[in-house]
Amino acid sequence: MDVTTILLLLLVGALVTFISGDKLASKVALLFSLSAFGLSLYLVNLYVQGTNISYLGNWIANPKVALAFKADGLSMALVLLTTALTPLILFSSFGNHFTSAKNFYALVLFMAFAMTGTFLAADGLLYYVFWELSLLPIYFIALIWGHGDLEERKKAVLKFFIYTLAGSLFMLIAFAYLYSKAGSFLLEDLYKLDLSATEQCWIFFAFFLAYAIKIPIIPFHTWQAKVYQKAPTVGTMLLSGIMLKMGLYSVIRWQIPIAPDAAKQYMPLLIGLSIAGVIYGSIVALRQKDLKKLLAYSSLAHVGLIAAGCYTLTLDGLSGAVSQMIAHGFVIVGLFFAAEIIYRRYETNTITDLGGIRTLTPRFSSLFMILVLASVALPGTFNFVGEFTVLYSLSQVNLWFAVLGGTTIILGAYYMLKMFQNVMLGETHAKPFADVSFNEALTFIIIIGFLLFFGLYPKPIVDLVTPSLKEILTTINH
């Protein structure tokens, strides 16, 4: 058995969900997503025991394109993130009603299929195909099932689509050039190329455009807040919890090892841009009046720190970045779910219209507060492990990078606790607020349980990804 079985299961799941009809679609999608998660755990166990679960087969003869899927600790960690969050995201949506539910849930599973393929692909053109495929479902999810005025939604999702597609075209041109040099798109062949400093510079920044837009890194972030706000919460969870990790993962897997000299040359610039995103995202978050937009800018600040960790080119930086990718995925899904629960009760995300919820529902308030504290990297949560390791790696490069990067903790604590105070405390809202249902509480408990368990015992994830990261660093420093 190899990793292609996960892809097949998710693809078949999307098709079966589509033909199952609107009434059964949500349950069928959840069943297939849970099966994919179980299969991912089984395959990771095989990998840890030393079994080769990668796959290499022929696809296109001319140009030479292979069906190559690389399963190592790094890719499998992100596959686990995808297959773990997908059923959680689906389960969290059971309190909503979607028109054409079969189309909606089929698109969610197809998106999970495309994102999983992106994390596994070890052939440049195959990787590009999966990268682009993941864009289509989120475009339709945000456009058809999103919130607010249709014209505003159209503008937001079109900007997102054009931005990401334009950035990806530069990456495609880079792959075409690399193929002309290597005669192959295979990742291991591209790693072996001896490119000149000028070639590396052009390749590096062609990749950078694609990844900076997807992550996003400022000034390529302008699409993000509107799309996060207008998309249905399931779409926002997919974007923030998993999809942006495609860009961060690709920095480590593709960009840095293929053009290592350029990465070393421009390291201060790239870390500086990433940290600028931390500060900018935090300051803008302070001024937000819409809960989902505040969480969007909070996410921008956190992923800026993750990107800075990636560009330190150190083992601590890469390891901390991967840990924080996973922790951020869970905590941001939990926070957007909390925003969704509030929206279900009050049909608003405007912070000034909220307040006093804690007196009406102490249980929801407690769960929400734990997620807020995890978001600001309270010791004992997995977010603390990732952020501390990244900040330590930044201090190894330059102490000022660590000092400035650390503002995410101070500013994050301020705007998140202020948000909690305005939304949950204060005068009681006139309308009643139903306490969390069993399904809603279960979703929160799973997310919080994960963050606390790996906050206290991060060793399994660190041990899984470290050998792969060491290999990548060997490639960079050869």
HUNOR-V48552 format. One record per residue. PSI is psi in degrees with one decimal (* if undefined). BURIAL is # if it has 16 or more other C-alpha atoms within 10 Angstrom, else .. D_CENTER is the distance of its C-alpha to the mean C-alpha in Angstrom with 2 decimals. Layout:
PSI/BURIAL/D_CENTER ; PSI/BURIAL/D_CENTER
//
This chain:
140.1/./26.92 ; -177.0/#/23.93 ; -16.0/#/20.27 ; -22.9/#/21.46 ; -33.5/./22.42 ; -45.4/#/18.85 ; -44.5/#/18.40 ; -41.6/./21.84 ; -43.8/#/21.30 ; -38.5/#/18.28 ; -45.5/#/20.25 ; -39.2/#/23.42 ; -41.4/#/21.70 ; -42.1/#/20.71 ; -44.9/#/24.34 ; -39.8/#/25.94 ; -41.6/#/24.01 ; -39.8/#/25.26 ; -4.4/./28.84 ; -15.7/#/28.92 ; 162.4/./29.57 ; -35.5/#/28.20 ; -39.4/./29.56 ; -11.0/./28.07 ; -46.8/#/24.79 ; -41.6/#/22.60 ; -38.9/#/24.28 ; -44.4/#/24.20 ; -42.6/#/20.46 ; -41.1/#/19.93 ; -46.2/./22.42 ; -37.1/#/20.82 ; -39.0/#/17.29 ; -38.0/#/19.01 ; -40.5/#/21.02 ; -38.8/#/18.07 ; -45.3/#/16.72 ; -41.4/./20.31 ; -38.5/#/20.73 ; -43.9/#/17.67 ; -41.6/#/19.29 ; -43.2/./22.58 ; -36.8/#/21.47 ; -40.5/#/19.91 ; -41.8/./23.27 ; -43.5/./25.10 ; -44.7/#/23.21 ; -33.5/./24.01 ; -4.9/./27.61 ; 4.1/./27.85 ; 138.1/./27.67 ; 110.3/#/26.43 ; 11.8/#/23.84 ; 169.8/#/22.94 ; 136.9/#/24.52 ; 120.3/./26.47 ; 164.1/./28.53 ; 148.4/./30.09 ; -66.5/./28.80 ; 133.2/./30.47 ; -42.3/./33.59 ; 110.2/./33.81 ; 159.8/./31.55 ; 104.5/./30.72 ; 130.3/#/27.34 ; 151.0/#/26.43 ; 82.8/#/24.41 ; 122.4/#/22.85 ; 118.0/#/20.08 ; 118.3/#/19.57 ; 102.8/#/18.85 ; -175.4/#/18.71 ; -38.3/#/17.19 ; -51.9/#/14.16 ; -38.6/#/13.32 ; -30.6/#/14.35 ; -41.2/#/12.21 ; -31.8/#/9.01 ; -42.6/#/11.19 ; -41.2/#/12.10 ; -46.1/#/8.71 ; -49.2/#/8.53 ; -20.1/#/12.21 ; -41.6/#/12.35 ; -30.8/#/10.09 ; -50.8/#/11.67 ; -33.9/#/15.15 ; -43.4/#/14.31 ; -42.8/#/12.97 ; -45.4/#/16.06 ; -37.2/#/18.35 ; -20.6/#/17.42 ; -4.9/#/18.57 ; -16.6/./22.00 ; -0.5/./23.47 ; 157.4/./23.02 ; 126.2/./25.23 ; 131.1/#/23.98 ; 146.6/./26.56 ; 54.1/./26.41 ; -34.6/#/24.22 ; -38.4/#/24.55 ; -43.1/#/22.94 ; -53.3/#/20.06 ; -31.2/#/19.22 ; -39.4/#/19.94 ; -37.9/#/17.42 ; -45.6/#/14.65 ; -37.6/#/15.75 ; -36.9/#/16.18 ; -40.8/#/12.63 ; -39.0/#/11.64 ; -47.7/#/14.42 ; -40.9/#/13.32 ; -39.4/#/9.77 ; -42.6/#/11.70 ; -37.5/#/14.30 ; -40.9/#/12.24 ; -24.7/#/11.38 ; -26.5/#/15.09 ; 133.3/#/17.04 ; 18.1/#/19.55 ; 131.1/#/21.50 ; -44.5/#/20.61 ; -38.9/#/21.72 ; -43.2/#/20.20 ; -43.4/#/16.80 ; -39.5/#/17.45 ; -48.6/./18.49 ; -40.0/#/15.34 ; -46.6/#/13.27 ; -36.7/#/15.61 ; -34.1/#/15.92 ; -19.1/#/12.37 ; -33.2/#/13.50 ; -50.7/./16.55 ; -39.9/#/15.57 ; -29.3/#/13.33 ; -48.7/#/16.30 ; -36.1/#/18.74 ; -46.3/#/16.86 ; -38.2/#/16.67 ; -47.2/#/20.17 ; -41.2/#/22.08 ; 11.8/#/20.79 ; 179.6/#/19.61 ; 159.2/#/21.57 ; -167.2/./24.39 ; 135.5/./26.63 ; -40.9/./26.14 ; -41.1/./27.08 ; -40.0/./24.54 ; -44.8/#/21.79 ; -45.6/#/23.12 ; -44.2/./23.06 ; -48.2/#/19.50 ; -30.5/#/18.01 ; -41.1/#/20.52 ; -45.6/#/19.57 ; -46.1/#/15.87 ; -47.0/#/17.17 ; -43.9/./19.75 ; -54.6/#/17.64 ; -37.1/#/15.04 ; -42.0/#/17.96 ; -44.1/./20.13 ; -38.6/#/17.80 ; -30.8/#/17.36 ; -36.4/#/21.16 ; -38.7/#/21.66 ; -39.0/#/19.54 ; -41.3/#/21.77 ; -40.6/./24.84 ; -42.0/#/23.80 ; -38.7/#/23.50 ; -41.6/#/26.90 ; -43.5/./28.45 ; -36.5/#/27.15 ; -38.1/#/28.61 ; -25.3/./31.91 ; -37.6/./32.04 ; -20.8/./30.93 ; 17.6/./32.10 ; 151.9/#/28.94 ; -1.8/#/25.22 ; 136.4/#/24.66 ; -45.6/#/22.28 ; -31.5/./25.09 ; -36.9/#/27.55 ; -33.2/#/25.45 ; -31.4/#/25.10 ; -10.6/./28.93 ; 140.3/./29.64 ; 86.0/./31.75 ; 147.1/#/30.71 ; 168.1/./32.67 ; -40.0/./31.31 ; -44.2/./31.43 ; -44.1/./29.66 ; -39.5/#/26.85 ; -47.9/#/26.51 ; -43.3/./26.25 ; -44.3/#/23.83 ; -47.1/#/21.60 ; -22.6/#/21.41 ; -44.6/#/21.09 ; -41.0/#/17.82 ; -39.9/#/16.92 ; -45.5/#/17.37 ; -44.3/#/14.94 ; -37.6/#/12.15 ; -34.0/#/13.20 ; -41.8/#/13.03 ; -35.7/#/9.58 ; -50.5/#/8.04 ; 157.6/#/10.57 ; 138.4/#/13.41 ; 145.3/#/16.68 ; 25.4/./18.85 ; 20.7/#/16.47 ; -1.4/#/14.65 ; -17.6/#/17.39 ; -21.9/#/15.81 ; -56.7/#/12.98 ; -43.1/#/15.03 ; -42.9/#/17.27 ; -42.9/#/14.84 ; -38.3/#/12.98 ; -42.4/#/16.59 ; -27.1/#/18.12 ; 152.1/#/15.73 ; 157.2/#/16.56 ; -34.5/#/14.57 ; -43.4/#/13.28 ; -41.1/#/11.96 ; -39.5/#/10.46 ; -43.7/#/8.75 ; -42.3/#/7.44 ; -51.5/#/6.42 ; -35.6/#/5.07 ; -37.1/#/4.12 ; -49.9/#/2.97 ; -40.9/#/4.38 ; -22.0/#/3.92 ; -20.9/#/3.42 ; -41.6/#/6.46 ; -44.2/#/8.23 ; -44.1/#/8.13 ; -42.2/#/9.14 ; -29.5/#/11.63 ; -45.6/#/13.15 ; -41.1/#/14.15 ; -40.6/#/15.18 ; -53.9/#/16.84 ; -54.6/#/17.53 ; -45.7/#/19.03 ; -28.7/#/21.08 ; -33.9/#/22.54 ; 64.7/#/23.61 ; -37.0/#/24.06 ; -38.6/#/27.02 ; -38.8/#/25.31 ; -42.8/#/22.40 ; -39.5/#/25.14 ; -42.9/./27.10 ; 12.9/./24.48 ; -50.0/#/22.72 ; -40.1/#/24.22 ; -45.5/./23.30 ; -41.7/#/19.62 ; -39.9/#/19.35 ; -44.8/#/21.41 ; -42.6/#/19.22 ; -44.3/#/16.10 ; -33.0/#/18.26 ; -36.3/#/19.71 ; -36.3/#/16.34 ; -49.7/#/16.37 ; -45.5/#/19.89 ; -48.7/#/19.61 ; -40.2/#/16.63 ; -43.6/#/18.57 ; -42.8/#/21.85 ; -35.5/#/20.76 ; -35.8/#/19.12 ; -27.6/#/22.63 ; -0.8/./24.23 ; 141.0/#/22.22 ; -11.8/./24.26 ; 130.3/#/21.65 ; -43.5/#/19.47 ; -36.1/#/16.39 ; -36.6/#/16.84 ; -44.4/#/17.28 ; -31.7/#/13.97 ; -45.0/#/12.38 ; -30.9/#/14.28 ; -42.9/#/13.56 ; -41.3/#/9.81 ; -41.9/#/11.20 ; -43.9/#/13.42 ; -41.4/#/11.19 ; -23.4/#/8.90 ; -41.1/#/12.39 ; -38.6/#/13.58 ; -44.5/#/10.98 ; -40.2/#/12.02 ; -41.4/#/15.57 ; -40.6/#/15.36 ; -40.2/#/14.44 ; -0.3/#/17.43 ; -21.9/#/19.87 ; 30.8/#/20.52 ; 158.3/#/21.48 ; -41.8/#/20.74 ; -42.2/#/20.03 ; -46.2/#/17.61 ; -42.7/#/15.62 ; -44.5/#/15.93 ; -37.8/#/14.98 ; -44.2/#/11.87 ; -43.6/#/10.72 ; -42.6/#/11.97 ; -32.1/#/10.27 ; -48.0/#/6.71 ; -46.0/#/7.93 ; -44.2/#/9.94 ; -39.7/#/7.71 ; -46.1/#/5.67 ; -44.7/#/9.33 ; -36.9/#/10.99 ; -33.6/#/9.27 ; -42.3/#/9.80 ; -41.7/#/13.24 ; -42.2/#/14.03 ; -30.8/#/13.41 ; -39.4/#/15.45 ; -42.1/#/18.11 ; -37.7/#/18.28 ; -40.3/#/18.73 ; -42.1/#/21.52 ; -42.1/#/23.24 ; -37.5/./23.08 ; -37.1/./24.60 ; -42.4/./27.49 ; -10.1/#/28.19 ; 38.8/./26.65 ; 148.9/#/25.56 ; 7.9/#/22.69 ; 119.5/#/25.19 ; -37.4/#/25.40 ; -18.1/./29.15 ; -2.1/./29.89 ; 177.3/#/28.60 ; 149.1/#/30.09 ; 13.6/#/31.99 ; -30.3/#/29.62 ; -39.4/#/30.05 ; -22.5/#/33.72 ; -27.4/#/33.02 ; 80.7/#/30.32 ; -33.9/./30.22 ; -48.9/./28.04 ; -40.9/#/25.13 ; -41.1/#/25.69 ; -44.5/./25.49 ; -43.8/#/22.22 ; -41.8/#/20.67 ; -39.6/#/22.21 ; -42.0/#/20.75 ; -38.2/#/17.16 ; -44.2/#/18.27 ; -36.1/#/19.77 ; -39.5/#/16.74 ; -34.8/#/14.75 ; 17.7/#/17.61 ; 48.8/#/17.53 ; 133.2/#/20.76 ; 137.5/./22.27 ; -14.1/#/22.01 ; 156.8/#/18.33 ; -28.7/#/15.61 ; -35.3/#/14.15 ; -42.5/#/17.61 ; -48.8/#/17.59 ; -48.5/#/14.56 ; -41.0/#/15.83 ; -43.5/#/19.39 ; -40.5/#/18.87 ; -45.3/#/17.14 ; -36.9/#/19.97 ; -42.3/#/22.51 ; -36.4/#/21.42 ; -36.0/#/21.68 ; -28.4/#/25.13 ; -30.6/./26.17 ; -51.2/#/25.58 ; 127.4/./27.03 ; -34.7/./27.71 ; -31.5/./27.13 ; -40.9/#/23.50 ; -40.2/#/23.06 ; -48.4/./25.15 ; -40.5/#/23.32 ; -31.8/#/19.84 ; -13.2/#/21.22 ; -21.7/#/21.74 ; -32.2/#/18.23 ; -45.6/#/19.78 ; -53.6/./22.99 ; -37.8/#/21.82 ; -43.7/#/18.90 ; -38.8/#/21.54 ; -53.6/./23.82 ; -29.4/#/21.81 ; -42.6/#/20.09 ; -34.9/#/23.51 ; -42.3/./25.25 ; -46.1/#/22.99 ; -41.0/#/23.73 ; -45.8/./27.37 ; -34.7/#/27.64 ; -42.2/#/25.86 ; -25.6/#/27.22 ; -166.6/#/30.44 ; -156.8/./33.47 ; 144.2/./35.74 ; 135.4/#/35.24 ; 146.3/#/34.04 ; -36.1/./36.85 ; 147.0/./34.97 ; 154.7/./34.44 ; 107.2/#/30.97 ; 138.0/./30.75 ; 162.8/#/29.32 ; 139.8/#/26.21 ; 173.6/./27.04 ; -45.0/./26.79 ; -42.3/./23.72 ; -44.2/#/21.94 ; -39.2/./23.11 ; -41.8/./22.07 ; -47.1/#/18.41 ; -44.5/#/18.53 ; -39.0/./20.52 ; -46.6/./18.18 ; -48.3/#/15.20 ; -40.2/#/17.68 ; -42.6/./19.41 ; -48.9/#/16.43 ; -37.3/#/15.77 ; -40.3/#/19.54 ; -51.6/./20.31 ; -15.0/#/17.99 ; -33.8/#/18.88 ; -25.0/./22.43 ; 74.2/./22.01 ; -3.6/#/19.05 ; -44.9/./21.31 ; -42.2/./20.11 ; -43.5/#/16.57 ; -45.1/#/18.13 ; -33.3/./20.87 ; -43.9/#/18.69 ; -22.4/#/16.79 ; -47.1/#/19.72 ; -40.6/./22.00 ; -40.9/#/19.52 ; -36.2/#/18.73 ; -40.0/./22.52 ; -43.4/./23.13 ; -41.6/#/20.89 ; -34.7/#/22.71 ; -42.2/./25.97 ; -41.9/./25.21 ; -38.1/#/24.49 ; 13.4/./27.68 ; */./30.00
//
